[in-house]
Amino acid sequence: MKATDLKVKVFADGADKAGMMEMYRNPLISGFTTNPTLMRKAGISDYVAFAKDILRAIPDRPISFEVFSDEFSDMERQAKLIASWGPNVYVKIPITNTKSESSVSLIRRLSAAGIRLNVTAMLPLSQVEAVVPALKDGPGAFVSVFAGRIADAGQDPVPIMRKAVEILRPYPKLELIWASPREVLNLVQAHEVGCHIITMTNDLIKKIPLIGKDLQEFSLETVRMFYDDASKAGFRL
């Protein structure tokens, strides 16, 4: 398999403008996602200014920005404000708040109001099953399942993601995101189960050309790397 054979769309996940612009120039990238944690790591202090700057620079691909209130009434206000920033904006709503209270009622209201959502931080299939009825009659949405965190918990995400694809199959306006991948293999897995989208950091995206690489050649390159680094370090025995 080659990277060009993959049907899953790749969204760049990050909050560094220079990195986002680099990915914007990459024809493999179909959209972008951010979150408050990535923004904090990137040193963003003015959420609105950052978002509007990015939207001026990237006006023609979907970009997801997340609410950060923990109260549903204020979450709704934030969602409507974020949605007003541009036609390519998807509003990220976590599946619950920090008190483990379901966001489904809010999601239903926002979807009915014509706001395109990215429902995020989902792991068990029960969350996918709960949110689909709230989204199915809306303008379109992303259903973001954190497959990488499922794997972190010692469970194979592939069967879960395959079942999630089947849950969404009757609803063509709903797209499943394989979120928080840990390796390029996850891109191939997302493709194989029929996932619509995968979010990837810039570091992982830069490894995509390795897909299909001859392993014998890859082995030789690895040996040469170790040899060259030992020589450059001046190691002696």
C-alpha positions as a Markdown table, in Angstrom:
| # | Residue | x | y | z |
|---|---|---|---|---|
| 1 | Met | 0.0 | 0.0 | 0.0 |
| 2 | Lys | 1.1 | 3.6 | -0.8 |
| 3 | Ala | 0.0 | 6.8 | 0.9 |
| 4 | Thr | -1.8 | 7.7 | -2.4 |
| 5 | Asp | -4.0 | 4.6 | -2.0 |
| 6 | Leu | -5.5 | 5.8 | 1.3 |
| 7 | Lys | -9.1 | 7.2 | 1.2 |
| 8 | Val | -9.3 | 8.6 | 4.8 |
| 9 | Lys | -8.9 | 12.4 | 5.0 |
| 10 | Val | -6.1 | 13.8 | 7.1 |
| 11 | Phe | -6.7 | 16.7 | 9.4 |
| 12 | Ala | -3.7 | 18.4 | 10.9 |
| 13 | Asp | -3.9 | 18.7 | 14.7 |
| 14 | Gly | -2.1 | 21.6 | 16.3 |
| 15 | Ala | -2.1 | 25.3 | 17.3 |
| 16 | Asp | 1.2 | 26.6 | 16.1 |
| 17 | Lys | 0.5 | 29.0 | 13.2 |
| 18 | Ala | 3.7 | 28.3 | 11.4 |
| 19 | Gly | 3.1 | 24.6 | 11.6 |
| 20 | Met | -0.5 | 25.0 | 10.5 |
| 21 | Met | 0.5 | 27.1 | 7.5 |
| 22 | Glu | 3.1 | 24.5 | 6.6 |
| 23 | Met | 0.3 | 21.9 | 6.6 |
| 24 | Tyr | -2.0 | 24.2 | 4.6 |
| 25 | Arg | 0.5 | 24.1 | 1.8 |
| 26 | Asn | 0.5 | 20.2 | 2.0 |
| 27 | Pro | -2.0 | 18.8 | -0.5 |
| 28 | Leu | -2.6 | 15.8 | 1.8 |
| 29 | Ile | -4.2 | 17.9 | 4.4 |
| 30 | Ser | -8.0 | 18.3 | 4.2 |
| 31 | Gly | -8.7 | 20.2 | 7.4 |
| 32 | Phe | -7.5 | 21.3 | 10.8 |
| 33 | Thr | -8.3 | 20.7 | 14.5 |
| 34 | Thr | -7.2 | 22.5 | 17.6 |
| 35 | Asn | -8.0 | 22.3 | 21.3 |
| 36 | Pro | -7.3 | 24.3 | 24.5 |
| 37 | Thr | -4.4 | 22.0 | 25.5 |
| 38 | Leu | -2.6 | 22.5 | 22.2 |
| 39 | Met | -3.2 | 26.2 | 22.3 |
| 40 | Arg | -1.7 | 26.4 | 25.8 |
| 41 | Lys | 1.3 | 24.4 | 24.7 |
| 42 | Ala | 1.7 | 26.8 | 21.7 |
| 43 | Gly | 1.7 | 29.8 | 24.1 |
| 44 | Ile | -1.6 | 31.2 | 22.9 |
| 45 | Ser | -3.0 | 33.7 | 25.4 |
| 46 | Asp | -5.7 | 35.4 | 23.3 |
| 47 | Tyr | -8.1 | 32.7 | 22.1 |
| 48 | Val | -10.2 | 34.9 | 19.8 |
| 49 | Ala | -7.3 | 36.7 | 18.2 |
| 50 | Phe | -5.6 | 33.5 | 17.4 |
| 51 | Ala | -8.7 | 31.9 | 16.0 |
| 52 | Lys | -9.6 | 34.8 | 13.8 |
| 53 | Asp | -6.0 | 35.1 | 12.6 |
| 54 | Ile | -6.0 | 31.4 | 11.6 |
| 55 | Leu | -9.3 | 31.7 | 9.8 |
| 56 | Arg | -8.0 | 34.7 | 7.7 |
| 57 | Ala | -5.1 | 32.5 | 6.7 |
| 58 | Ile | -7.1 | 29.3 | 6.2 |
| 59 | Pro | -10.5 | 30.3 | 4.9 |
| 60 | Asp | -11.3 | 27.3 | 2.8 |
| 61 | Arg | -10.8 | 24.1 | 4.9 |
| 62 | Pro | -12.7 | 23.0 | 7.9 |
| 63 | Ile | -11.2 | 24.1 | 11.2 |
| 64 | Ser | -12.4 | 23.0 | 14.6 |
| 65 | Phe | -12.3 | 25.3 | 17.7 |
| 66 | Glu | -13.4 | 24.1 | 21.1 |
| 67 | Val | -15.6 | 25.6 | 23.8 |
| 68 | Phe | -14.0 | 25.7 | 27.2 |
| 69 | Ser | -16.8 | 26.5 | 29.7 |
| 70 | Asp | -18.0 | 23.7 | 32.0 |
| 71 | Glu | -21.5 | 25.0 | 32.3 |
| 72 | Phe | -23.9 | 24.1 | 29.5 |
| 73 | Ser | -25.6 | 27.5 | 29.2 |
| 74 | Asp | -22.2 | 29.2 | 28.8 |
| 75 | Met | -21.0 | 26.5 | 26.6 |
| 76 | Glu | -23.9 | 27.2 | 24.3 |
| 77 | Arg | -23.1 | 30.9 | 24.2 |
| 78 | Gln | -19.5 | 30.1 | 23.4 |
| 79 | Ala | -20.5 | 27.7 | 20.7 |
| 80 | Lys | -22.7 | 30.2 | 18.9 |
| 81 | Leu | -19.9 | 32.9 | 19.1 |
| 82 | Ile | -17.3 | 30.5 | 17.7 |
| 83 | Ala | -19.6 | 29.4 | 14.9 |
| 84 | Ser | -20.1 | 33.0 | 13.8 |
| 85 | Trp | -16.4 | 33.4 | 13.0 |
| 86 | Gly | -16.6 | 31.7 | 9.6 |
| 87 | Pro | -18.4 | 29.3 | 7.3 |
| 88 | Asn | -15.6 | 26.7 | 7.6 |
| 89 | Val | -15.7 | 26.6 | 11.4 |
| 90 | Tyr | -16.8 | 23.4 | 13.3 |
| 91 | Val | -17.4 | 23.9 | 17.0 |
| 92 | Lys | -15.9 | 21.2 | 19.3 |
| 93 | Ile | -18.2 | 20.2 | 22.1 |
| 94 | Pro | -16.9 | 17.6 | 24.6 |
| 95 | Ile | -19.3 | 14.6 | 25.1 |
| 96 | Thr | -19.6 | 15.5 | 28.8 |
| 97 | Asn | -18.5 | 18.3 | 31.1 |
| 98 | Thr | -16.0 | 17.7 | 33.9 |
| 99 | Lys | -18.9 | 16.5 | 36.2 |
| 100 | Ser | -19.6 | 13.7 | 33.8 |
| 101 | Glu | -22.9 | 15.3 | 32.8 |
| 102 | Ser | -23.9 | 14.5 | 29.2 |
| 103 | Ser | -23.7 | 17.2 | 26.6 |
| 104 | Val | -26.2 | 15.5 | 24.3 |
| 105 | Ser | -29.1 | 17.9 | 25.0 |
| 106 | Leu | -26.8 | 20.9 | 24.2 |
| 107 | Ile | -25.5 | 19.1 | 21.1 |
| 108 | Arg | -29.1 | 18.6 | 19.9 |
| 109 | Arg | -30.0 | 22.3 | 20.4 |
| 110 | Leu | -26.8 | 23.5 | 18.6 |
| 111 | Ser | -27.3 | 21.0 | 15.7 |
| 112 | Ala | -30.9 | 22.0 | 15.3 |
| 113 | Ala | -29.7 | 25.7 | 15.2 |
| 114 | Gly | -27.6 | 24.8 | 12.1 |
| 115 | Ile | -24.2 | 24.8 | 13.9 |
| 116 | Arg | -21.7 | 22.3 | 12.6 |
| 117 | Leu | -20.2 | 20.4 | 15.4 |
| 118 | Asn | -17.2 | 18.3 | 16.2 |
| 119 | Val | -18.2 | 16.2 | 19.2 |
| 120 | Thr | -15.0 | 15.4 | 21.0 |
| 121 | Ala | -13.4 | 13.3 | 23.7 |
| 122 | Met | -15.5 | 10.2 | 23.0 |
| 123 | Leu | -14.1 | 6.7 | 23.8 |
| 124 | Pro | -16.8 | 4.1 | 24.5 |
| 125 | Leu | -19.2 | 3.2 | 21.7 |
| 126 | Ser | -22.1 | 4.0 | 24.1 |
| 127 | Gln | -21.1 | 7.7 | 23.7 |
| 128 | Val | -21.3 | 7.4 | 19.9 |
| 129 | Glu | -24.7 | 5.7 | 20.1 |
| 130 | Ala | -26.0 | 8.5 | 22.4 |
| 131 | Val | -24.8 | 11.4 | 20.2 |
| 132 | Val | -26.0 | 10.2 | 16.8 |
| 133 | Pro | -29.7 | 10.9 | 17.3 |
| 134 | Ala | -28.8 | 14.5 | 18.4 |
| 135 | Leu | -26.8 | 15.1 | 15.2 |
| 136 | Lys | -28.5 | 13.1 | 12.5 |
| 137 | Asp | -30.9 | 15.9 | 11.4 |
| 138 | Gly | -28.4 | 18.7 | 11.6 |
| 139 | Pro | -26.1 | 20.4 | 9.0 |
| 140 | Gly | -23.3 | 17.8 | 9.3 |
| 141 | Ala | -20.9 | 17.0 | 12.1 |
| 142 | Phe | -17.7 | 15.2 | 13.1 |
| 143 | Val | -17.9 | 12.4 | 15.6 |
| 144 | Ser | -14.4 | 12.3 | 17.2 |
| 145 | Val | -13.4 | 9.0 | 18.9 |
| 146 | Phe | -10.1 | 9.1 | 20.7 |
| 147 | Ala | -8.7 | 5.8 | 19.4 |
| 148 | Gly | -5.2 | 6.6 | 20.6 |
| 149 | Arg | -6.5 | 6.9 | 24.2 |
| 150 | Ile | -8.4 | 3.6 | 23.8 |
| 151 | Ala | -5.1 | 2.0 | 22.9 |
| 152 | Asp | -3.4 | 3.8 | 25.8 |
| 153 | Ala | -5.9 | 1.9 | 28.0 |
| 154 | Gly | -4.7 | -1.4 | 26.7 |
| 155 | Gln | -7.6 | -2.0 | 24.3 |
| 156 | Asp | -7.5 | -2.6 | 20.6 |
| 157 | Pro | -9.3 | 0.4 | 19.0 |
| 158 | Val | -9.8 | -1.2 | 15.6 |
| 159 | Pro | -12.9 | -3.2 | 16.5 |
| 160 | Ile | -14.4 | -0.2 | 18.3 |
| 161 | Met | -13.7 | 2.1 | 15.4 |
| 162 | Arg | -15.1 | -0.5 | 12.9 |
| 163 | Lys | -18.3 | -0.6 | 14.9 |
| 164 | Ala | -18.5 | 3.2 | 15.1 |
| 165 | Val | -18.3 | 3.3 | 11.3 |
| 166 | Glu | -21.3 | 1.0 | 11.1 |
| 167 | Ile | -23.2 | 3.2 | 13.6 |
| 168 | Leu | -22.7 | 6.2 | 11.4 |
| 169 | Arg | -23.2 | 4.5 | 8.0 |
| 170 | Pro | -26.9 | 5.4 | 7.7 |
| 171 | Tyr | -26.0 | 9.1 | 8.2 |
| 172 | Pro | -23.9 | 10.5 | 5.3 |
| 173 | Lys | -23.6 | 14.0 | 6.9 |
| 174 | Leu | -21.8 | 12.5 | 10.0 |
| 175 | Glu | -18.1 | 11.8 | 9.6 |
| 176 | Leu | -16.1 | 9.6 | 12.0 |
| 177 | Ile | -12.7 | 11.0 | 13.2 |
| 178 | Trp | -10.0 | 8.6 | 14.4 |
| 179 | Ala | -8.5 | 11.0 | 17.0 |
| 180 | Ser | -5.2 | 11.0 | 18.9 |
| 181 | Pro | -3.3 | 8.5 | 16.8 |
| 182 | Arg | 0.0 | 7.4 | 18.1 |
| 183 | Glu | 1.7 | 6.1 | 14.9 |
| 184 | Val | 1.4 | 6.1 | 11.1 |
| 185 | Leu | 0.0 | 2.6 | 11.3 |
| 186 | Asn | -3.2 | 4.2 | 12.7 |
| 187 | Leu | -3.7 | 6.0 | 9.4 |
| 188 | Val | -3.7 | 2.6 | 7.6 |
| 189 | Gln | -6.0 | 1.2 | 10.2 |
| 190 | Ala | -8.4 | 4.1 | 9.9 |
| 191 | His | -8.4 | 3.6 | 6.1 |
| 192 | Glu | -9.1 | -0.2 | 6.5 |
| 193 | Val | -12.1 | 0.2 | 8.8 |
| 194 | Gly | -13.6 | 2.9 | 6.6 |
| 195 | Cys | -13.1 | 5.9 | 8.9 |
| 196 | His | -13.7 | 9.2 | 7.2 |
| 197 | Ile | -11.0 | 11.3 | 8.9 |
| 198 | Ile | -7.9 | 11.0 | 11.0 |
| 199 | Thr | -6.3 | 13.8 | 13.0 |
| 200 | Met | -2.5 | 13.8 | 13.0 |
| 201 | Thr | 0.2 | 16.0 | 14.4 |
| 202 | Asn | 2.7 | 17.5 | 12.0 |
| 203 | Asp | 5.4 | 15.1 | 13.2 |
| 204 | Leu | 3.2 | 12.1 | 12.2 |
| 205 | Ile | 2.1 | 13.7 | 9.0 |
| 206 | Lys | 5.7 | 14.0 | 7.9 |
| 207 | Lys | 6.1 | 10.2 | 8.3 |
| 208 | Ile | 3.2 | 9.5 | 5.9 |
| 209 | Pro | 5.6 | 9.1 | 2.9 |
| 210 | Leu | 7.1 | 6.1 | 4.7 |
| 211 | Ile | 4.0 | 4.1 | 4.0 |
| 212 | Gly | 4.9 | 1.2 | 1.7 |
| 213 | Lys | 8.6 | 1.7 | 2.1 |
| 214 | Asp | 10.8 | -1.4 | 1.5 |
| 215 | Leu | 11.7 | -2.8 | 4.9 |
| 216 | Gln | 15.1 | -4.1 | 3.7 |
| 217 | Glu | 16.0 | -0.6 | 2.6 |
| 218 | Phe | 14.6 | 0.8 | 5.8 |
| 219 | Ser | 16.7 | -1.6 | 7.8 |
| 220 | Leu | 19.9 | -0.5 | 5.9 |
| 221 | Glu | 19.1 | 3.2 | 6.5 |
| 222 | Thr | 18.7 | 2.5 | 10.2 |
| 223 | Val | 22.1 | 0.7 | 10.4 |
| 224 | Arg | 23.7 | 3.6 | 8.6 |
| 225 | Met | 22.1 | 6.1 | 11.0 |
| 226 | Phe | 23.5 | 4.3 | 14.0 |
| 227 | Tyr | 26.9 | 4.1 | 12.4 |
| 228 | Asp | 27.0 | 7.8 | 11.3 |
| 229 | Asp | 25.8 | 9.0 | 14.7 |
| 230 | Ala | 28.4 | 6.9 | 16.5 |
| 231 | Ser | 31.1 | 8.3 | 14.2 |
| 232 | Lys | 29.9 | 11.9 | 14.7 |
| 233 | Ala | 29.9 | 11.5 | 18.5 |
| 234 | Gly | 33.5 | 10.3 | 18.3 |
| 235 | Phe | 32.8 | 7.2 | 20.3 |
| 236 | Arg | 35.8 | 5.0 | 21.1 |
| 237 | Leu | 36.2 | 1.6 | 22.7 |
